Amino acid sequence: MKIHVSGILRKYVDYRKDLAYDAPTVRAGLEQLCSEYPQLATILFEGNGDISAVHRLFLNGDQLASDTLDAPTTANDTIDIITAIAGGSRR
C-alpha cells in the first residue's frame, strides 16, 4: 500500500509525501509507518489507539473511521492522512 502524508504531518516523516508498506490492513500499515517515524504516532493517535479527532484517513478516497482500521488492503491501495483545519474569524 501507499501512504500519502499531507500538510503539517509531513515534517514527522522527513517531509516525504508518499511512503510504501506491505501490510494486510490499514492498521498494520499505520503501525509500520509509526514504527519508522515514532514521533508521528504521538500526533496521529489518541491514547486509546483511535485516530486523533483532528486527522482524517481515506482509503482509496473513502473516509475511514477509527473502528474500520482493520479494513484489508492490497499493494494497489492508497491511504491518505489529512489534518483537518479550522479557524478564521466570523464577522
C-alpha positions, 0 to 999 in steps of 0.5 A: 500500500501507499501512504500519502502524508499531507500538510503539517504531518509531513515534517514527522516523516522527513517531509516525504509525501508518499511512503510504501508498506506491505501490510494486510490492513490499514492498521498494520500499515499505520503501525509500520509507518509509526514504527519508522517515524515514532514521533508521528504516532504521538500526533496521529493517535489518541491514547486509546489507539483511535485516530486523533479527532483532528486527522482524517484517513481515506482509503482509496478516497473513502473516509475511514473511521477509527473502528474500520482500521482493520479494513484489508488492503492490497499493494494497489491501495492508497491511504491518505492522512489529512489534518483537518483545519479550522479557524478564521474569524466570523464577522 
